[in-house]
Amino acid sequence: MTIDPITAPRRWSLPKFDLTTLRQHGGLAALVILLVFNLLVTPNFFELQTLFVNISQVATIAIVAIGMTLVIATGGIDLSVGAVMALSGALAPLIFLSPFGVANPELGLVAAFTLPILAAAAAGLFNGVMVTFLGVQPIVATLILFISGRGIALVLTNGNLQTFTNPAFSFLGTGRILGMPFQGWVALALAILVSWMVRRTVYGRHLLAVGGNEKAARLAGAPVHLVKIATYVMCSAMAGLAGMIVTAINSASDAARNGLLMELDAIAAAVVGGALLMGGRAPIVGAVLGAIVIQLVKFTLLANGVEDEVALIAKAAIIIGAVYLQQTRSE
């Protein structure tokens, strides 16, 4: 007797759960757990004010994590993003407080929006050239700016807090559109744009090819050096934007603290979001999800009276867990 596969009753079963499933959906599972925990334990967690505070904090992490995800997709890493944030964040107040900025407020505002991004892009160009043409390992190449970038920012500001008053620039960090913090809209737009770029453009195809198998990509005619340099430039430019947002929030630049340990948050968000440390994947939506998880971990600990130092341990544990799951899958 033959059974018609179309009319025969189907047997439903739960989906198989293994390490591969956990690696693919671990970030989402962590987010759900954090949301449920805060709903039950943290007072006023779902109030709009709490939501907007978390959006303000997560936006900068997400912006840097998107750039970090692109770099990791090439098989590299960028430890300099925090220092680049300090450098770009220090430039805007210097422009406003300079004789040029005081005498030409409109031009000073334009310069304050453009020069920090250009300086950050130049830092990314330095990283990209070191990695490609000089053959320096990414962790070593970016370590140079990790050390020197913040030092340059401190020298430019004489180690002092640089305060300024400019409502147009401050809107970048304190403005709201439809009630949501402006930097949240910036992070969302950037995520959509970069996700489209990875999926639909020649650069995106070359990016994944270089990270998946650099030698094969080179033999296939992909401009490997150009792709890597462009990726480091974009990563640093995004870090520069995040540094400007932090400065705009405070209406002041603190070169000693702006972007401090952001490289840890960005790497953690990228790996929680599904980026493979050996390269070949660029899950931009996952990076944003990972950034939300990292922020909620910090918020949850602080809201329940746990010291901020413990959050650093939690972030390190998240990275260890994500790397372990990746290695388990590759075995």
N, C-alpha and C positions, 0 to 999 in steps of 0.2 A: 504494500500500500504506500503510495507516494503522498507526501504532504506538500500542499501548495505553500511556498514560503510567503506568499502575499496574504492569503486568507488564514493561515495558521496562527493561533494565539502566540503572542510574544511573551517571553519570560524576562521580567525586569529584574535587574540586579544592581546593587550599589557599584559605583565606579571604583576600579582598583586604586588603592592608595599606596603609593610607594615614595621613595626619595625623589624620584623625578617629578612627581606631582607636587611634593612639598617644595621643591626648588622653584617650580614654575609659579606656584600660588602662595608661597610662604609669606611674601610681603602683604598680600591681601589678607591672609589669615591673621597676621600680626596686627594689621590695622583694625580688623573686626574685634579682636581680643581687647585691644586698647580702648576702642570706643565703648564696648560693653562694660569694661572695668570702670571707666570714668563715669559712665551713665549711672552705675550702681554706687560708686564710692565718692567721686569728686563732686562737691556742691557746685551748682550753677554752671556745670560744664557745657550744657547746650544753650546757654544764653548767647545772644548775638554778640555781646561785648567780648566774651571769651572766644567765640569763633573768630572775630576780627583780629584779636590779639594773636591767635595762632596762625592766621593767614599772613599777617605781617611778618611773623618770624619765619614761617615756612617758605615764603616767597624767595628770600635770598638764598636759602639752602637749595631750593629747587632750581633756581637759575644757574648756580654754580654746578649742581649735580648734572644738569643737562650737558654742560660743556665737558664735565669730567667723563660722562658716559661716552661721548664722542671720542675722547682720547683713549679711554679703555678699549673702545671698539677697534682701535688700531693696534692693540696689544701694548699700549704704553700706559703711563701714569703721569699725573701732574701734581707735584707737591707744592707748587708755588702759588696756588690760587689765593690763599689767605694773604700772602705778602702782596700780591697784585691788588687785592681789595684795599689793603692799607695804602698802597701807593696811589691808586686812582682816587680814593677817598680823601687823600691829603691835598690833591691838586685843586679841587674846586674851591675850597676856602682860600687857598693861596691866590687864586685868580680874582675872587671877589675882593680880597683885602689889598691887592696890588694897586699901585697908582693907575694902571691901565683900567682895571676893573672899576675903580672908584670914579674915574673920569668918563668911562664909557660903559654904563651899566647894561645896556642892551647887548653890545658886543661881548661884554664880560660874561653875560648869561649864556650866549651861544658858545663861547670858548669853554665855559664851565661844563657844558653838556658834551662837548666834542673832544677836547684835549685829553681828559682822563681816559676816555675809551681808546683814543689813538695811542696813548702811552701804554695802556694795558695790552693792546694789540701788538705793539713793538716788543713787549716782554714775551708774548707768545711767539713772535717771530724769532726771537733769540732762542727760546726753547726748541722750536722746530728746526732751526739751522743746526743747533748743537746735536740734536738727535739724528738728523738725516745726513747732512754733509760731513759732519765731524765724527759721526758714529758713536756718540756718547750714549750710554744707557739712559733711558728716560728718567729713571729714579735719581740718577746722578746729575743729569743736565738740569732738571727742575729743582733739585736740591740747592743749586747755586743761587737761584732767585729766591728760594725759600729762606735762605740765610741773608742775602744781600738786599732783597726787595724791601723788606720792612725797615732795614737799616737806612736805605735811601729815603724812605718816607719820614723816618725820625730825623734825619739830617735836614730835610726840606722844611720841617716844622719846628726844628730846634727842640724836638721832644716835648713840645707844648701842645695843649688843647687849642685848636683853631676854631673859634666860634664866628658865626656870620649870620646875617639876616637877609634872606632873599625868598619871599613867598613862592615865586615861580619855581625855583629849584627845590624848595622844601616840599612842594606838592608831590614830587617824585616819591617821597617817603611818608608823607602825612595826608595826602589828598585821598578822596574817596569818589568813586563813580558808582551810582546806584547802590550806595551804602557799603560797597566792598572796597577795602584798601586798594589804592591805585597800583601798588607793587604786585598785588595779587593778579590784577588784569595783565600786567606786564609779563609775569611768569607764565600765565595761561597762554597768552599770545605767542610767547617764545616757544613754549612746548608744542603748540600746534604747528608753528612754522618749521621748527627743526624736525619734528616727526614727519611732516610732509617732505622735507628735503631729503631725509634718510630713505624714505620709501619711494619717492617719485623722480629723483634727479640722478644724473650721471654721477655726481659727487657721492651720493648715498650708495650707489652700487659699487663704486670704487672703494669707498670707505670699508664696507663689509668684506670686500674681496681682499683688501690689504690686511685686515685683521684676521681673516680666515686662513689665508695662505699667502704671505707676502711674496714668496718666490714665484708662485704660480701667477699672481696678479701682475708681477713685473714682466713675466714671459708673455702674458696676454696683452701687454701694452698699456697697462694702467700706469698713470704718472704717480708712482708711489711717493716720491719725495714731495711733490706738490700737494698731494692729499694729506700727508702727515703735517706739513708746515701749515696748511690751511686749517687743519683741525686744532693744532695748538694755538693758532692765532684766535680762532673762534672761542676756544675755551678761556683764554685769558681775557678776551673782550667781554665775555659774559661775567667773569669774575670782576672785571673793572666796573661793569654796570651794577653788580651787587654791592661793591664798595661804595659807589655813589649813592645808592639807596640807603645804606646804613648812615652815611654822612647826612643825607637829607632828613632822615628820621630825627637825628639828634641836633640838626642845625649846627654841627660841629664835627671836626675830624679828630679822632684819637688814633694816631698811627700805631700806638702800642697795643691797642685792643681790637681795632677794626679787622675783621677776618681772622682773628686768632683761633686756631684749630679748625678753621673751615674746611681745610683739606680732609680732615677726619670725617666731618659730617658729609662732605660731598662723595667721598669714596664709599662710605657706609650706605648712603642713599642709592648710589649706583649699583652696588652689589646686591642690596636688598631688592632693588627693582629688577634684577635678573641679568645685569651685565656680566659677561664672562671675562675674567681677568686675563685670559689668554687671547682675547680679542674675538672679533667676528660677529658680535651682536651689539645693537644699539637701541635698547628698549627705552625710548624717551618717556613714554607714559609711565613705565615702571620706575624711572628715575624720580618722577614727580611723586609717585606713590611712596617710594622709599624715603623721600624728603619729608613727607607727611608723617611717616612712621617714626623717623628720627626725632622730629619736633615733638610728637606726642609722647615719646619715651621721656624726653626731657621735661615736658610740661607735667606729665603724670607724676614723676618723681618729686618735682618741686611743689606741686599742688598738694601732695600728701606728706610734706614735711621732710623729704629726703634731701640731703645736701647735694649741691650741684656737682661735687666731685664724683659722686656715685654715678651720675649720668655719663661721665667719661668712661667708667668701667662698663656700663651697660652698652655704650656704643661700640667699645672694643669687642665685647662679647657678641654683638650683632655681626660685626665683620667676620669674626672667627667662625660663627655658625654658617654664614653665607658662603665663605670660602670652603668650609668643610663639605657642604652640600654640593658645591660645584665639583670638587675633587672626587667625591663619591660617584657622581654621575659619569665622570670621564673615565673611571676605572673599568 
